[in-house]
Amino acid sequence: MKNVINEFPLEVVQELKNYVYRLIDPRNGETFYVGRGVGNRVFQHMKGVLNEKDIDEENEKLSTIRDILTSGLEIIHVIHRHGMDKAEAIEVEAALIDAYPNATNIAGGFGSNEYGPMNSLEIMQKYAAEEAIFKHQVLMITINKSVSHQSIYDATRYAWKVDKNKANRADYILSVKQGIIVGVFVADEWKVASKENFPGFLEERLKRYAFVGHEADGEIKNLYLRKRVPKKYRKKGAANPIKYSFK
């Protein structure tokens, strides 16, 4: 008989308070998702496997869960830390997401865009860099997670929840890593992020858009490259990777 827990009783929930958890793949022992919550949040992801509206938003996580369950195995649920208030849980979650960069979390933890892991050079660039002055309408895309396994161009162009009409109004697309502009591109065309439109990408995101474009010319790159995004666009804890310099 399997010793599997799929729900905490009320007396346990009351003791847990706010907690941070990890979902572990029993096939390789790797953490594939980090989250925080109260009550029985840790067990609710399995229910999402049957919830069609979650497919696009959390495709990789749900695919992993499906694969585990269809293999006849059980997800390992680890309560990493509990008994916290919400603010503490937010900080612990962000630190764990940074510690497990291969997890399937789509967004980084609270503050990870600005306060996540950086080497000493990145720290210097972040806080000593000249602040950019936007002389054009720009669309900023934070690529902290996606840039680790592909080029800056590919990490920037694929695939985002953007307003296509608004994105088309941007003169330039700025790639942002840890608050520093690391790429400047011109979007020639925004398209649905399908395999037909972007055959070089394995994962299809039909509810998102990606662009085909090219690097900006040298004069424009000199205006923005290696400069720091202005403070008003670097709100602490902002998880949305998309920001516009215009309305």
C-alpha positions in Angstrom: 0.0 0.0 0.0 1.4 3.4 -1.0 2.0 5.9 1.8 0.9 9.0 -0.2 -0.4 12.3 1.3 -2.6 14.5 -1.0 -4.0 16.8 1.7 -3.1 18.1 5.1 -5.7 18.0 7.9 -6.9 21.3 9.5 -4.6 20.9 12.6 -1.5 20.6 10.3 -2.6 23.6 8.1 -2.9 25.8 11.2 0.7 24.9 12.2 2.2 25.4 8.8 1.0 29.0 8.3 2.8 30.4 5.3 5.3 28.0 3.8 7.6 27.5 0.8 7.7 24.2 -1.0 9.5 22.2 -3.7 8.1 19.7 -6.1 10.6 17.0 -6.9 10.7 14.5 -9.8 11.2 11.0 -8.3 12.8 9.8 -11.5 15.9 12.0 -11.1 15.6 13.6 -7.7 15.6 17.1 -9.2 13.4 20.0 -8.0 11.2 21.0 -10.9 9.0 23.7 -9.2 9.3 26.1 -6.3 6.3 27.8 -4.8 4.8 29.3 -1.7 1.3 29.2 -0.1 -0.9 28.3 2.7 -3.3 25.4 3.4 -3.0 22.7 0.8 -1.5 24.8 -2.0 1.4 22.4 -2.4 -1.0 19.6 -3.6 -3.1 21.7 -6.0 -0.7 21.5 -9.0 -1.8 18.0 -9.7 -5.4 19.3 -10.2 -4.0 21.8 -12.7 -3.1 18.9 -15.0 -6.8 18.6 -15.9 -7.4 22.4 -16.0 -7.1 23.4 -19.7 -6.8 27.1 -19.0 -3.4 26.5 -17.3 -1.8 24.7 -20.2 -0.2 27.7 -21.9 0.8 29.5 -18.7 2.4 26.5 -17.0 3.0 24.0 -19.8 6.4 22.7 -18.7 5.4 22.2 -15.1 2.2 20.4 -16.0 3.9 18.3 -18.6 6.4 17.1 -16.0 3.6 16.3 -13.6 1.8 14.3 -16.3 4.9 12.4 -17.2 5.5 11.5 -13.5 1.9 10.3 -13.0 1.7 8.3 -16.2 4.9 6.6 -15.2 3.0 5.3 -12.1 5.1 7.4 -9.8 4.2 10.1 -7.2 5.5 13.6 -7.0 7.6 14.3 -4.0 6.3 17.3 -2.0 8.8 18.9 0.2 7.9 21.7 2.6 11.1 23.6 2.6 10.3 26.1 5.3 7.1 26.8 7.2 5.6 28.9 10.1 6.4 32.2 8.4 4.4 35.3 7.7 3.7 36.2 4.0 6.6 38.6 3.7 9.1 36.0 4.9 7.7 33.4 2.6 8.1 35.7 -0.4 11.8 36.2 0.4 12.5 32.5 0.9 10.6 31.6 -2.3 12.7 34.1 -4.3 15.9 32.8 -2.9 15.0 29.2 -3.7 13.9 30.0 -7.3 17.3 31.6 -7.8 19.0 28.5 -6.2 17.1 26.1 -8.6 17.5 27.9 -12.0 16.3 24.8 -13.9 13.0 24.7 -12.2 9.9 25.2 -14.4 8.8 28.5 -12.8 7.9 30.9 -15.6 8.4 34.0 -13.5 11.3 34.6 -11.1 10.7 35.0 -7.4 9.7 38.3 -5.9 12.7 40.7 -6.5 14.7 38.2 -8.5 14.8 40.5 -11.5 16.7 43.1 -9.6 18.1 41.4 -6.5 18.8 37.8 -7.6 22.2 36.1 -7.9 24.9 38.2 -9.6 28.7 37.9 -9.9 30.9 40.8 -8.8 31.2 42.2 -12.3 27.4 42.2 -12.7 27.1 44.0 -9.3 29.4 46.7 -10.5 27.6 47.0 -13.8 24.3 47.2 -12.1 25.1 49.9 -9.5 27.9 51.8 -11.2 26.5 51.8 -14.8 25.2 55.1 -16.3 21.5 55.3 -16.3 19.9 55.2 -19.8 18.0 58.1 -21.1 15.2 57.0 -23.4 15.1 59.1 -26.6 12.9 56.6 -28.3 9.8 54.5 -27.6 11.3 51.3 -26.3 9.9 47.9 -25.1 12.0 46.4 -22.4 12.1 42.6 -21.9 13.8 41.0 -18.9 15.7 37.9 -19.9 17.3 36.8 -16.7 16.3 33.1 -16.9 16.0 32.5 -20.6 19.4 33.9 -21.6 21.3 31.1 -19.9 20.8 28.6 -22.6 20.5 30.7 -25.8 21.6 33.8 -27.6 20.5 37.2 -26.3 18.5 37.7 -29.5 16.6 34.4 -29.2 16.1 34.9 -25.5 14.6 38.4 -26.2 12.4 37.6 -29.1 10.5 34.5 -28.0 7.8 34.3 -26.5 5.9 36.9 -24.6 2.4 38.0 -23.5 2.4 41.4 -25.2 -0.2 43.6 -26.8 0.8 43.2 -30.4 -0.5 46.6 -31.5 1.4 48.3 -28.7 4.6 46.3 -29.3 4.5 47.4 -32.9 4.7 51.0 -31.7 8.1 50.4 -30.1 11.1 51.8 -32.0 13.5 49.4 -30.3 13.4 46.3 -28.2 15.8 46.3 -25.2 17.1 43.1 -23.7 17.5 43.6 -19.9 19.4 41.3 -17.6 19.7 42.2 -13.9 18.6 45.8 -14.7 21.3 46.3 -17.3 20.6 46.7 -21.1 22.5 43.9 -22.8 20.9 43.9 -26.3 19.2 46.4 -28.6 17.0 45.1 -31.4 14.5 46.3 -34.1 11.4 44.1 -34.4 10.5 43.8 -38.1 7.4 41.8 -37.4 5.6 40.3 -34.4 4.0 36.9 -34.9 2.1 34.2 -32.9 4.7 32.0 -31.3 3.9 28.9 -33.3 6.3 26.2 -34.7 5.2 27.3 -38.2 6.3 30.9 -37.6 9.4 30.0 -35.5 10.6 26.5 -36.5 13.8 27.0 -34.6 12.0 26.9 -31.2 10.8 23.5 -29.8 8.1 24.9 -27.6 5.0 26.3 -29.1 3.2 29.2 -27.3 0.1 30.0 -29.2 -1.2 32.6 -26.7 2.1 34.5 -26.9 4.0 36.6 -29.5 7.6 36.6 -30.7 9.4 38.9 -33.2 11.6 38.6 -36.2 14.1 41.3 -36.3 17.7 42.4 -36.2 20.3 44.3 -34.1 20.0 48.1 -34.0 22.7 50.1 -35.7 25.8 51.2 -33.8 24.7 54.7 -33.0 21.5 53.4 -31.3 23.4 50.7 -29.5 25.8 53.3 -28.1 22.8 55.2 -26.6 21.6 52.2 -24.6 23.9 49.2 -24.5 25.4 48.4 -21.0 23.5 51.2 -19.4 21.1 50.8 -16.5 17.3 50.9 -16.9 15.9 54.1 -15.3 14.8 53.6 -11.7 11.1 54.2 -12.4 11.1 51.0 -14.5 12.8 49.0 -11.9 10.2 48.6 -9.2 11.3 46.2 -6.5 9.5 42.9 -6.7 8.0 43.4 -10.2 7.6 40.0 -11.8 6.3 41.0 -15.2 9.3 40.8 -17.7 7.6 43.2 -20.1 7.8 47.0 -19.6 7.2 49.9 -22.0 8.6 53.4 -21.9 5.4 54.7 -23.5 1.6 54.4 -22.9 
